[in-house]
Amino acid sequence: MAFFIFAAIAFLAFLGTPLFAVIGLGALLAFHYAEIDPAAIFIELYRVTSNPTLVAIPLFTFAGFILANGKTPERLTRLSQAFLGGMTGGVPMVVLVACAFFTAFTGASGVTIIALGGLLYPMMLKEMYSKNFSLGLMTSSGSLGLLFPPSIPLILYGLVAQVNVDELFLAGIVPGTLMILIVSGYSIAKSKSLQIKKRPFHWNEAISALRDAIWEIPLPFIILFGIYGGIITVGEAAAVTVVYLIVVESFIYKDLHPLKDLPGLMRQSMVLVGAILIILGTAMGFTNYLIDEQIPMQLLDFMKQYIHDPLTFLIALNVFLLLVGCMMDIFSAIIVVVPLIVPIAKSFDVNMVHLGIIFLTNLEIGYSTPPVGINLFIASSRFSEPIVSLYRAALPFLGLRILGLLAITYLPALSLFLPNFFK
C-alpha cells in the first residue's frame, strides 16, 4: 500500500504539483506510517523561522526586486561600459561584471537575463561579436553572481546546513572572482581572434557614468564593511540595504514611486519568499523523518562500498550536483538535497563552508547545462532563439566553468582563505 501511495506522490510531482505540496504530503505519510505525530513538521517549521538570520532572505529579496524594477540595470551597464569598454574584451567584461553584481543582489539568474539581456545582448552584436558567442556569454553569465554576498542562496545554505553565513559570504568572493577571470580570459582571446576594435576611453563619459551611479556603487561595501566590521549582523545589513535602496530609488533617482510601485514589488517578492519558506518547512520536517530512519547513514554505508576517499566522493558529488542543478531551481535544491549530503560530507572530513561553495558552484553551472538548464529556456525566450542554438552557444562556457569548478573543489584554500584570514 505504501509503495502505491508514494508512487502516486511521484506521479503528482511529474504532473507539476508544487514542490512544497509533494514534500509535505510525503512527510505526512511517512510520519503516519512511522506512527510519529505529524506535528513534528510544524515544530521544525517553527524552529527554522525562529532563526534570526532568516529575516535577511525576505529583505534581500525585496531589495533585489527594487533594483530590478528601477533603472539600476541601465546605470550599471553604462558605468561598466565606461570603465571597461575600452579594454581588449571590454564589452564581454562589461557583461560579466554587470551580471555578477545584479545576480548577487537579486539571487535569481533568470531575472538577470531578463533585466540586462535587452541592454547587453544588442551591445555585443553592435560591437561585432558573433551571435553564438553573445548568446553563450549572456546565458552563462546570468548565474555568475550567486557566490558573491549578499547572495540569497548563500544565506539559505547557511540556514539549512547550520553554517555561519558571515563565513560563507567571505568564502564565495575568491571562487566567484576566479569564475569571472576564467570567462574573461576566454573573452579576451575571442576578441583578439575576431579582431574586435577597442573603443577609446573617454574621461568625460566615465565621470558622468560614475556620477550617475554614485548612490548604488557604495552598496556592496556598506554591507561588507558593516558585517565584518562588527557593526551590524546579516539581518541588520539586509534591513539597511532595503531602507537605503528605498531612499535612493524613490527619492533621489525617483525611478519608483513609494506609494504606487513599492507595495506591488513588496507583494511580488513576498510571494517568492513565501514559496521558499513553505518548501523549507516541509523539507526540514521530512528530513527529520529521514534522519530518524537513518537514511543518510544507509546512503553512507552504500557509498563506502564504492567510495573510500574524499577525492572520489567529491567527484561523485560534482556529477550528482550538476544533474540536480539541471533539474531543480537553486532554492529547492538547497532545501531538499543539502540535509542529505551534509552527514555524508562530514564523514569524509569535507569542510562545511567549502561544501557550500562547491554546492552553489555546481548549481550555478547547472542553470546553463543542456538539456534542461533553466537559463537556457529563459534565454531562448528572452532572445527569441531556438533552444538548440542555446545548447551550442553555452557549451564552450560550460567547459570553462567546469574547469573553475574543479579548481574550487580540489583547492579548498580558494574558499577557506578569506574566512580563515578574518578569524
N, C-alpha and C positions, 0 to 999 in steps of 0.2 A: 504493500500500500504506500509506504513512504517513498519508494522508488518512483511510483506514478505521480505522486504529488510533486516531487522535486523535478521530474521530467516536465510536468505542466508549468512549473515556475520558469524553467529554462525556455520553454516554448513562448511564454509571455515575454521574456526578455528578447527573444528573437523577433517578436512582433513589434517591438519598440516600446514596451511598457516602461514608464520612468524607472530609472535605476533604484531610487530610494524605495519604491514600492516592491520591486523584485527582492532587494536585500532584506527589507523589513518583513516581507511575507516569509522568506526563507528563515530568518531569525526566529520569528514567532513559532513556526512549525518545528524548528529544531529544538527550541526550549520546551515546546509542548511534548514532544516525544521523549525528551530527557527528563520530563516531569520537574522542570525548573520554572519558577514563577516568571512570566513574561515581563513583569515589572522591572526585571534586570536591564532590559533595553532602555527604559526611560531613566533609570538610575544612571546608566552610562551616559546618556544624552545630557543629563544634568551635570555630571562630572566634567564633561567636555566644555559645556557652556559656562561653567564657573571658572574656567581658566582665564586669568586676567589678560593674557596675550591675545585671546580670541577677538577682542574688540578691535584689534588692528585690521582684521580682514574686512569687515564692512566699511570701515573708514577709508582704508586704502582703495577699496573697490570704488567707493563713491568719488574719491579723488581722481581715479583713472577715468571715470565717466565724464567728469568735469573737463579734464584735459582733452579727451577725445571729441567733445562736442563744442569746444571753443575753437579758437584759431591757433592753438599751440602747434598743430602739425605744420601749418604754413610758416610760422615764425621759426620753428626748429629746423625745417628744411632750408630756409633762407640762410640761417646762421651757419649751418653745416656747410652749405654750398659756398658761402663767402670765404670761409677759412680753409676748406679742404678742396674746393673745386679746382684750384689752380695746380694741384699736385698730379703726378702721374697716377692714374687710377683714382683720381679725386672724387669723381661722381659716384662710383661704387662705394667708396668710403663714406660719402655723404649718406648713402642708403643704409650702410651698416650702423653708423653712429646714430642716425635719426631713429631707426627701427629699434635698436637696443635701448635707447633712452625711453622711447614710448612704451615698449613692451614691459620694461621694468616697472613702470607705474600702473599700466592697465592690467598686467598679469595675464593678458589674453592675446596670443599671437594673431588670431583671426581679426581682432579689432585693429591691430597694427596694419595688416594688409589692406583692410577696407579703408582705414583713415588716411594712410600715407600712399597707398597704391596709385591713386589718381594724381598725385603730385610727382612721385619719384619715377614711376614707370615711363611716362611720357618724356621726362627729363633725360632718362638714359637713352631712349630711342633718338631723341633730338641730338644727343652727343655722339650718335653713330655707333652705339653698342648694338650688337646683334639682338634680335628679339629673343632667341633662345637663352642667351646669357642673361638678359634683363629679367626674363620670367623666372629663371632659376634663382637669381640673386634675390629678387623680391619674395619669392615663395619661401626660401630657406632663411632669409633674414627676419621673417616675421616672428620667429621664436627665440632670436638671439639674446634678448634681454632677460630671459627667465632666471638667469643665475645672478643678476645684479639686484642689490637692495633698492627699493623695498618690495621685491617680488612676492606676490601673494602665495604662489606655490611654495616658496621657501618657508614662509610663516606656517602654512598648513602642514608641511612635512615636519617642522619643529613640534607642532602640537601633537600630531599623530605618533611620531617616534619618540616624543618626550625628550627633545634635544634643544639646547639653548639657541634661541632664534638669533641673538646677537652674534654668536659664533658662526651660524650659517650665513648671515649677511656678509661677514668678513671672508668666509671660505669661498664664496662664489665669485669674488672680484677677480682673482688671478685666472681661474679657469675660464670665466666669461671673456676676459680680455684676450686670453690665448685663442679662443674660438674666433674672435674678431680679427686677430692678427693673421691667422691661417687663411681665412677667406680674403682678407686684404691683400696678402701676398699673391694669391691666385688672381685677384682682380688687377693688380699692378701688371703682372705678367700678361694677362689678357689684353690690357690696354696697350701695352707695347706691341703685341703681335698684331693688333688691329690698327696700330698707328693712330691712336686717338690723340688729337691735338690738345695740348694743355691750355686751359683758359688763363689769361693773365690775372694776377691778383690785384684787386683794387681796394686801397685803404678806405676810400670813402664808403664803398659798399659794405666792407667788413665792419666799420664803425657804426654805420646805420643799422645793419642787421644785429649787431651787439646791443645797440641802444634799444632796438625794437623788442628784443627778448630778455632784457636786463632783469626783469622780475621773475622769469622762470629759470634762469641759469642757476641761481643760488639754491634751488630746492633740494637737489641731492645732497649738497654739502650741509645744509641745515639739518637734514635727517641724520647723516653720518656723524657729524661733529656733536650733535645733540645726544645721540645714543652712546657713542664711545667716549664722549667727554664726561659721561656720568650725569648729564644734566636732565635727561628725560628717558623714559622707558620706551619700548617699541610701541605700546599702545598710545602713550602720550605723543610720540612722534607722528603717529597716524592722525591724531586729533589736530596737532599743529599743522600738518600738511593740508587737511581739509579746510581749516579756517584760513590759512594763507592763500589757498587757491580760490576760495570764495571771494576773498577781498580783491585778489589780483584780477581774476577773470570777470567779476561782476562790477567792480567799482573803479579799477584802474584801466584795464583794457576795454571793459564794457562789452565783452563778447557774449555774455549771458545775462539775462535779466533775473535778478534774485527772486522775484515772485512768480514770473511766468515759466522760466526754464528749470530752475534748481529743484522744485518739488517733483517734476516729472523725471529728472535724472536720478533723484534720490529713490523714487519708486522703482525705476528700472534696475538700479544697482542692488537694491534690497531684494528684488525677486531673484537675482542671481545668487546673492549671499544666502537667501533662504533655501534655495535648492542645495547649495553646498552643505549647509548645516543639517538639513534633513538626511542627506546621504551620509554625512559624518556620524550622526547619532545612530542611525540604523546599522551602519557598517561596524561601528565600535561595539555595539551590542552583539552583533553576530560574531565579531572577533572574540569576544569574551567566551562565547559558546565554543568556538574552535579551540581556544586555549584550554578550556576546561576538559575538552575531549582529547587534548594533547595532539591535535592535528599538526601544528608546526614541528613538534618533536618527531612525529611519524614521518613527515616530509624530510626532516633532517636525517633520520635513520636511513631512509631510502636513498637520499643523495650521497650519503657517506659510503654506500656500496660502490659508487662510481667516481665520487669526487673526494680526494684525500688531502687537498692543499688549497690555500686561499687563492692562488693564481687560477687554478681550474674553476673554482667557484665563481670568480669574477668574470671569467669568460662566459660561463653558462648564464650568469646573471645578466650580462650585457645583451646576449642574444634574446633572452626572455623579455627584458625590458623594452627592447626595440619593438618586439611584437606587441607588447602591451601599449606602447606609445602610438602604434598604428591604430589600434582597435578602440582605445578609450580616451576620453578627454583627460587632461592632466589632473584635474581635481579628483575625479572619480578614481583614477589610477592610484593616486597617493593614498586616498582613504581606504581603498579595498586591498591594495597589494602590500603597502608598507608594513602593516601589522604582521603579515605572514612571513616577510623576508627578514625582518629585524632579528628575531631569535636565531635564525639560521646564520645570518651575517655575524652575529656576536659569537657564535660557536667557532667561526673561522678567524676571530680576532680582527674583524674589519671595523675601523673607527666609524662611529655613527654619523659624525659630521661629514666624513669622506663619503660614506654611503649615500648621504643625502645629495651631495653634488653629483655622484655617479648616477643616481636615480633620476635627477632632474635633467641632466645632460642627455641621458637616453631618451627621456620623454620629449624633450625639445627637438631631438633629431627625428624621433618617431612621427612628429607632426607633419614632416615633409617626406616620409618614407613611402614609396609605392608599395602596394597598390591602393591603400585606403587611408593614408595620412590625411588628416582633416584639412591641413593647409593647402594641399593640392586641390581639393574641391573648392575651397574658398577662393583661391587664386584663379581657378578655372572660371568661376562665376564672376569674379571681380574684373578680370581682363578679357572675358568672352573668348576664351581659348579652349580647345578640346582637352579633356583630361589627359589623353595620351601625350599631347605636346608638353604638358606639365611634367609628366613622368620623365621624358627625355631631358628636359631642361634642368630638373632637380638632381639628376644622377651625379654629375661632377661635384656639386656642392655636398651631396650626401657622402661621397667618398672622402672629401676633405674633412668633414665634421666627424666622421668615424675615426680618422687619424687623430683628431683632437681628443675624442672620447678615449681612445687607447692611452694617450698620454696622461689624461686626467685620472683614468682608472689605475694605471700601473706606476704612477708617480704621485703618491699621496701627499708629498710635500707641496704640490701645487695648490691643493685645497687646504692644507693644515698650516702652511707657513704663517699667514696673517693671524689666524686665531691663536696660534702658539706665541707669536710675537707680542700680541697685546694682552696676554695673560698676566 
